[in-house]
Amino acid sequence: MSTDFFLAARNIARQRRRSAFALAAIAFGVAALIVANGFIDWILFKHRETTILSQFGHIQVSRKGHFEKGTADPFAYLLPKNSPALDAIQGLPGLRVVGRRLAFSGLVSKGDETVSFVAEAVEPDKEHILSSSLRISRGEDLAVDDPKGIILGLGLAANLGIDVGDRVVLIANTVKGGVNAVECRVRGLFATMSKAYDDVALRVPLTTAQTLLKVEGAHVWALLLEDTEQVPPTLTALRQRFANDDLVFTEWIELADFHVKAASLFAKQVGVMRFIIAVIIVLSIFNTMMMSVMERTTEIGTSMALGLTRRRILHIFLVEGAMLGAVGGLLGLALGSVLAWTVSYIGIPMPPPPGQSWGFIGEVLVSTRLCVEVFFLAVGSTLLASVLPARKASRMVIVDALRFNR
Amino acid sequence: MTLGAVFFGVMSLVLSGGFIADMFIQLREAVIHSQFGHIQINARGFFEKGARAPDKFMIGDSDRLKQEIARLRGVDDVMARVSFSGLLSTGRSDRSIIGEGIEPNRESKLGTYIRIESGRALIDDDKYKMIVGKGLADAFKINVGDRVSVLVSTSGGGLNTLDFDVVGTFKSFSRDYDARAVRVPLAAAQSLLNADGVNTLVVSLADSLDTGRVAGLLAGQLDPQKFEIKKWNELSDFHDKTVALYDRQFGILRMIVLIMVLLSVANSVNMGAFERVGEFGTMMAIGNRRSVIFRLVMAENVLIGAIGSTAGLLVGVAVALAISAIGIPMPPPPSSDVGYMAHIRVVPSELVLAFAIGFLATIAAAVFPARRVARIPVVDALRYNV
């Protein structure tokens, strides 16, 4: 056994050029797989994080029935201003921010023009983090020190003939059934992915909305955690702890229909590319290994003429393949990691995704699981590619094998 | 063996290029057929300001215009849409809504972003029927079979009201839209508004690539003071941005494919040349010049490159056609619920590119080893490999 290892190692060391070619094929293959897959993983990861960060937060807390029936009867599903649940949530380990949101509708007027709107009332300082990718096309976002400053959807502003700096009046029904109005200043205009939404939507600071509606609570608490991996345990803990309360905890993935579909489509599309890349690499390893083993048919004949059994020969080639695969795989892992790091360090500039106005910098995400998978793929194909031709050669009649290639 | 490397390299370039090309075509058609049609003609100002008072931006005499447009070459169909906003009343409560009057059969022929959740879709024979958004139906407990009334203020300043039977509920691309949208037949919307014009003419073409030409033709025919013409990609930046992003993402993956093909070809060309040093030594020993050896190696690789690339091209096209015949099942895109079948297109420019890369890479990869093997001293070359 140890002799076989020794012989295999000697073979690799002696056949310098061949070994170098084989190692190069394996190493480059592994590196390319790591960079390609790491890049894909990064895109999916980034897409997920952007969705969470731009709209939903990780977990949304609301009263039971709010999502189904809240539009018809908004005041029936208000969360209280202070509650032990909110205190407990604010004390959660790993919590980044919790923002309260309130949805309402009413009429907005400027001069003689009056139009209906749907509004989301938010806490400006929290939403800077929670909806960081809301696109402000003119003016500025909401601010804490300007409670009467609001932002309007582009289409709504065009309908009213409003620009940044204009004053408008918001009119809405209060919780007791009366009508209340408040004068606001337009700080900015925003655009989302849906024109239909921008035609009717506006955002106001929470305090102003609460004064307008004469309420104290909110509809939704949006929680953002430090790390998406923490969502399932946090969710389970919250659900257990507040099982008796009238609260519903919704995970972001249930709300992010668009993200889930876009990501699964992209994963499938990119899966085809991933497959093509993997096939090329396996084939190129196969090609190189088979070439270099077939060239050694004469050598195999000589060994058999000296009395080596076919078993031994196969064994030696198996060990050789394993060694080459392992060394090449490790080299490839190192090369791939360095490449991935370099690419991430420089960054691949990417154009802005739909609904956003800023591009982002692409990187490569190398995970342990990816490295292990790629490594075994490379070693496996090396082994197979070195044993097959060796098997064929060792089955030949010795004399034929001896004069092969001459 | 080198032949194999070139062959598989060219084949994978053909397949990956064709797959990406198909993805963009599918995306384009999805955008056109789910929402916009190819070209939309509105009365000037409607697109920007129409949401509030659609009846101020009407195209009168739409039938004559429709016929004129339908006569243009390449135009498949023209259909009209009317928008309105008003109050929906169920008898228990009121709700402000936005509505669209449509030509049901033509809409469903173009394909639509609306998916029926319960009940049925509108058909041409329907008169005062309505389908309502899922969110709206849930919030106000409207069921299929209910009777609702719609109140709108007409352009004359009067109020008008009509009763509708709800025949179905729908879901669209956006939850916010579903929470306030209804659809009725075109004629019902016109009588509700007390107007006979339309807001939008949606033109669908036989071939998407014709869009620019037809839009140019229309722009020349129609009065720019009265009409605005929007091509499908001007109606939403979704498509253009997605394409730009996908182009970059898949461009990087294609680059990786390309590099791997180059490396694998170079690797096997190199190996092939060095394995035969003994043979070249013998040739030089019997009097052949170094330049002969160099030319021989080069000529061999030109042949291998040509044969391998051609074979790769042919088999690649065959595989592409075979896969297209079966189709690769894809999950539904974000704005719909129906998956689709991806194909692999055979794009001439991709074929040329793949062939050129396979062929040139083989030749380029051969230069270095050809020079090296031709320069090895004859004695060393003779005992090489032995």
Chai-1 contact restraints between the chains, C-beta under 6 A:
chainA,res_idxA,chainB,res_idxB,connection_type,confidence,min_distance_angstrom,max_distance_angstrom,comment,restraint_id
A,R17,B,F274,contact,1.0,0.0,6.0,A-B,restraint_1
A,F21,B,N267,contact,1.0,0.0,6.0,A-B,restraint_2
A,F21,B,M271,contact,1.0,0.0,6.0,A-B,restraint_3
A,A25,B,N267,contact,1.0,0.0,6.0,A-B,restraint_4
A,F28,B,L263,contact,1.0,0.0,6.0,A-B,restraint_5
A,A32,B,I256,contact,1.0,0.0,6.0,A-B,restraint_6
A,A32,B,M260,contact,1.0,0.0,6.0,A-B,restraint_7
A,A36,B,L253,contact,1.0,0.0,6.0,A-B,restraint_8
A,A36,B,I256,contact,1.0,0.0,6.0,A-B,restraint_9
A,T71,B,A139,contact,1.0,0.0,6.0,A-B,restraint_10
A,T71,B,A179,contact,1.0,0.0,6.0,A-B,restraint_11
A,A72,B,A139,contact,1.0,0.0,6.0,A-B,restraint_12
A,A72,B,F140,contact,1.0,0.0,6.0,A-B,restraint_13
A,V115,B,R52,contact,1.0,0.0,6.0,A-B,restraint_14
A,S116,B,S96,contact,1.0,0.0,6.0,A-B,restraint_15
A,G155,B,A51,contact,1.0,0.0,6.0,A-B,restraint_16
A,A158,B,E48,contact,1.0,0.0,6.0,A-B,restraint_17
A,A158,B,K49,contact,1.0,0.0,6.0,A-B,restraint_18
A,N159,B,K49,contact,1.0,0.0,6.0,A-B,restraint_19
A,N159,B,A51,contact,1.0,0.0,6.0,A-B,restraint_20
A,N159,B,R52,contact,1.0,0.0,6.0,A-B,restraint_21
A,S194,B,S174,contact,1.0,0.0,6.0,A-B,restraint_22
A,A196,B,Y177,contact,1.0,0.0,6.0,A-B,restraint_23
A,Y197,B,D176,contact,1.0,0.0,6.0,A-B,restraint_24
A,D199,B,A51,contact,1.0,0.0,6.0,A-B,restraint_25
A,F258,B,P334,contact,1.0,0.0,6.0,A-B,restraint_26
A,K261,B,P332,contact,1.0,0.0,6.0,A-B,restraint_27
A,K261,B,P334,contact,1.0,0.0,6.0,A-B,restraint_28
A,A262,B,P334,contact,1.0,0.0,6.0,A-B,restraint_29
A,S264,B,P331,contact,1.0,0.0,6.0,A-B,restraint_30
A,L265,B,P331,contact,1.0,0.0,6.0,A-B,restraint_31
A,L265,B,P333,contact,1.0,0.0,6.0,A-B,restraint_32
A,K268,B,M330,contact,1.0,0.0,6.0,A-B,restraint_33
A,K268,B,P331,contact,1.0,0.0,6.0,A-B,restraint_34
A,Q269,B,M23,contact,1.0,0.0,6.0,A-B,restraint_35
A,V272,B,F19,contact,1.0,0.0,6.0,A-B,restraint_36
A,M273,B,L253,contact,1.0,0.0,6.0,A-B,restraint_37
A,I276,B,S12,contact,1.0,0.0,6.0,A-B,restraint_38
A,I276,B,S16,contact,1.0,0.0,6.0,A-B,restraint_39
A,I277,B,V257,contact,1.0,0.0,6.0,A-B,restraint_40
A,I280,B,S12,contact,1.0,0.0,6.0,A-B,restraint_41
A,I280,B,M260,contact,1.0,0.0,6.0,A-B,restraint_42
A,L283,B,F8,contact,1.0,0.0,6.0,A-B,restraint_43
A,S284,B,S264,contact,1.0,0.0,6.0,A-B,restraint_44
A,N287,B,M1,contact,1.0,0.0,6.0,A-B,restraint_45
A,N287,B,G4,contact,1.0,0.0,6.0,A-B,restraint_46
A,N287,B,A5,contact,1.0,0.0,6.0,A-B,restraint_47
A,N287,B,S268,contact,1.0,0.0,6.0,A-B,restraint_48
A,T288,B,N267,contact,1.0,0.0,6.0,A-B,restraint_49
A,M291,B,M1,contact,1.0,0.0,6.0,A-B,restraint_50
A,M291,B,M271,contact,1.0,0.0,6.0,A-B,restraint_51
A,E295,B,E275,contact,1.0,0.0,6.0,A-B,restraint_52
A,M350,B,R248,contact,1.0,0.0,6.0,A-B,restraint_53
A,P351,B,A244,contact,1.0,0.0,6.0,A-B,restraint_54
A,P351,B,L245,contact,1.0,0.0,6.0,A-B,restraint_55
A,P353,B,L245,contact,1.0,0.0,6.0,A-B,restraint_56
A,P354,B,F238,contact,1.0,0.0,6.0,A-B,restraint_57
A,P354,B,K241,contact,1.0,0.0,6.0,A-B,restraint_58
A,P354,B,T242,contact,1.0,0.0,6.0,A-B,restraint_59
